[in-house]
């Protein structure tokens, strides 16, 4: 069953993903497929106050750290923190550099 979900995660990235260049803290580079989108999230403890964040979805086998850079569509982003990891796709909060 896990293989089916993993294949589905890879097919989602292949269909909707874009090429991103990741530069890690040790200055090594990795090209991968990812999905970059803007999401609304609640800020603080009050659900009525929401803000926008930029989210990068990647294969969960790719390990990022705070400060790593992401280049896509001519824009440069920095990794802030991991938001969610379901074992197949990991979501990272990124911000424009």
C-alpha positions, 0 to 999 in steps of 0.5 A: 500500500505504501508503494502506491502512495509513494508512486502517487506522490512522484506522479503529482510532482511530475505532473504539477512540479517545476524544476528547482535548484537547491543549494545546501549548507555545505554548498552542494547543489541538487536539482529536483522537482517541487511545487511552490505555492502561496497558502493562507495560514492562521497566525497566532492563536486566533483563527480569524487572523490569517497571513500568507506563506510560501510553501515548497513541496518536495520529495520527503527523502530530500533533507533541507535545513534552515538557510538552504536556498531554493532557486526557481523561475528566476527567483531565489528563496531561503528555507525557513522550516519544515511544516509537514512531512507525510512520509512521501511529500514534505512541505517547507516554509520558504521566503523570498531572499 
